[in-house]
């Protein structure tokens, strides 16, 4: 497996963050729509819980990618300093 560039990792992080925003926006829109129905309490709670779980996973993966990106940048800086 070829190691991705730091730019590719940064792009993946941004995509994950945008997806998290999308999930939150979708959940908010669903809550507004469900507020108009008589089944809103249970469904809103279920959607909120699912969104929190998904966004937590996204944040965890984004943090792992940020750590990996930082490690790669550190390794590349060490490699460059050894070549100079």
PABARO-843598 format. One record per residue (C-alpha): residue number from 1; residue in one letter; x, y, z. Coordinates in pm, 1 decimal. Layout:
{node NUM,'a',{X,Y,Z}}
...
This chain:
{node 1,'x',{0.0,0.0,0.0}}
{node 2,'x',{135.0,338.9,-95.9}}
{node 3,'x',{132.2,598.2,180.6}}
{node 4,'x',{-96.3,889.8,94.5}}
{node 5,'x',{42.3,1239.9,77.7}}
{node 6,'x',{-33.1,1486.1,354.8}}
{node 7,'x',{-251.0,1675.3,105.9}}
{node 8,'x',{-456.4,1362.3,41.0}}
{node 9,'x',{-497.3,1305.4,414.5}}
{node 10,'x',{-598.3,1669.6,465.1}}
{node 11,'x',{-857.4,1628.9,189.0}}
{node 12,'x',{-995.5,1315.9,356.1}}
{node 13,'x',{-1021.9,1505.3,686.5}}
{node 14,'x',{-1211.9,1788.5,518.1}}
{node 15,'x',{-1448.1,1541.3,348.9}}
{node 16,'x',{-1520.5,1373.6,682.5}}
{node 17,'x',{-1587.2,1708.5,849.6}}
{node 18,'x',{-1821.8,1812.9,568.0}}
{node 19,'x',{-2003.0,1479.8,597.3}}
{node 20,'x',{-2045.4,1538.0,971.0}}
{node 21,'x',{-2193.8,1879.9,895.8}}
{node 22,'x',{-2425.9,1719.3,641.2}}
{node 23,'x',{-2545.7,1464.7,898.1}}
{node 24,'x',{-2614.0,1738.5,1153.8}}
{node 25,'x',{-2802.5,1949.4,900.2}}
{node 26,'x',{-3006.5,1649.9,788.4}}
{node 27,'x',{-3093.3,1563.3,1149.6}}
{node 28,'x',{-3198.9,1922.5,1216.1}}
{node 29,'x',{-3419.4,1927.2,907.8}}
{node 30,'x',{-3577.6,1595.9,1004.8}}
{node 31,'x',{-3645.1,1723.7,1356.6}}
{node 32,'x',{-3826.9,2026.2,1213.4}}
{node 33,'x',{-4033.0,1805.8,982.4}}
{node 34,'x',{-4115.4,1559.5,1261.4}}
{node 35,'x',{-4214.7,1837.8,1499.9}}
{node 36,'x',{-4521.3,1878.1,1280.5}}
{node 37,'x',{-4624.7,1514.1,1318.9}}
{node 38,'x',{-4765.1,1337.0,1624.4}}
{node 39,'x',{-4484.6,1075.5,1624.1}}
{node 40,'x',{-4215.1,1335.4,1671.1}}
{node 41,'x',{-4082.8,1251.9,2019.2}}
{node 42,'x',{-3964.4,897.2,1959.4}}
{node 43,'x',{-3839.3,955.3,1604.7}}
{node 44,'x',{-3657.4,1278.4,1690.6}}
{node 45,'x',{-3479.8,1103.5,1978.6}}
{node 46,'x',{-3380.2,812.7,1756.4}}
{node 47,'x',{-3247.2,1042.4,1483.5}}
{node 48,'x',{-3058.6,1255.9,1734.4}}
{node 49,'x',{-2897.3,952.5,1897.1}}
{node 50,'x',{-2797.0,809.0,1560.0}}
{node 51,'x',{-2652.4,1139.7,1445.3}}
{node 52,'x',{-2451.2,1180.2,1765.2}}
{node 53,'x',{-2311.8,829.4,1724.8}}
{node 54,'x',{-2219.8,883.9,1359.4}}
{node 55,'x',{-2061.0,1224.9,1415.0}}
{node 56,'x',{-1861.0,1086.0,1708.4}}
{node 57,'x',{-1722.4,814.0,1483.0}}
{node 58,'x',{-1641.0,1071.3,1215.2}}
{node 59,'x',{-1460.4,1291.5,1468.3}}
{node 60,'x',{-1260.9,990.0,1590.7}}
{node 61,'x',{-1151.2,895.2,1238.7}}
{node 62,'x',{-1068.9,1258.5,1152.9}}
{node 63,'x',{-853.3,1282.1,1467.5}}
{node 64,'x',{-673.4,959.9,1373.0}}
{node 65,'x',{-608.8,1096.3,1023.4}}
{node 66,'x',{-479.0,1424.9,1167.3}}
{node 67,'x',{-239.5,1230.3,1389.8}}
{node 68,'x',{-120.4,1023.2,1093.4}}
{node 69,'x',{-74.9,1337.4,882.5}}
{node 70,'x',{130.4,1497.5,1161.4}}
{node 71,'x',{345.7,1184.2,1190.8}}
{node 72,'x',{407.8,1181.1,815.0}}
{node 73,'x',{499.1,1550.0,815.6}}
{node 74,'x',{739.4,1491.0,1106.1}}
{node 75,'x',{899.2,1193.4,927.5}}
{node 76,'x',{940.3,1392.7,607.5}}
{node 77,'x',{1098.3,1683.9,795.0}}
{node 78,'x',{1345.0,1442.7,957.6}}
{node 79,'x',{1421.0,1287.6,620.7}}
{node 80,'x',{1486.2,1629.7,464.2}}
{node 81,'x',{1707.5,1740.4,754.2}}
{node 82,'x',{1917.3,1423.0,719.5}}
{node 83,'x',{1966.7,1488.6,348.0}}
{node 84,'x',{2081.0,1847.9,398.7}}
